[in-house]
Amino acid sequence: MDKLVIQLTSDESRPLDEYFPGFELSLEADVTNLDVHAWFKIFEKVLLAQGFDTYVIQKGGLQLAFNEWRDSAKMRKLHKEFDLDEFREEE
C-alpha cells in the first residue's frame, strides 16, 4: 500500500491579519489507486484546513490549468468540454 501522510501545524498568525485559530491536522490516505480527482480532493482538504476560501482554491485550479505554459489546443479543449461559456457574465 502506498500511503500519503500530511501533518500540518499552524499558529494563529495570518499574512492578511485575519483571525485564524491555531490547529494541528493529520491527514492519512491510501494512495495506491487514486485518480487525479482524488488527489485534488486531498489537497483541497489541506488548503481548506489552512483557511483558504473555496473561491481561492477554485481560482488556483484554473490558474494551474489555464496559463501561458499550457498547450493552447488543450486549454481550448477543456474550455469546450466544461462549457465554460455558460458562466460568462452578460455584458
C-alpha positions, 0 to 999 in steps of 0.5 A, a space after each residue: 500500500 502506498 500511503 500519503 501522510 500530511 501533518 500540518 501545524 499552524 499558529 494563529 498568525 495570518 499574512 492578511 491579519 485575519 483571525 485564524 485559530 491555531 490547529 494541528 491536522 493529520 491527514 492519512 490516505 491510501 494512495 495506491 489507486 487514486 485518480 487525479 480527482 482524488 488527489 485534488 480532493 486531498 489537497 483541497 482538504 489541506 488548503 481548506 484546513 489552512 483557511 483558504 476560501 473555496 473561491 481561492 482554491 477554485 481560482 488556483 485550479 484554473 490558474 494551474 490549468 489555464 496559463 501561458 505554459 499550457 498547450 493552447 489546443 488543450 486549454 481550448 479543449 477543456 474550455 469546450 468540454 466544461 462549457 465554460 461559456 455558460 458562466 460568462 457574465 452578460 455584458 
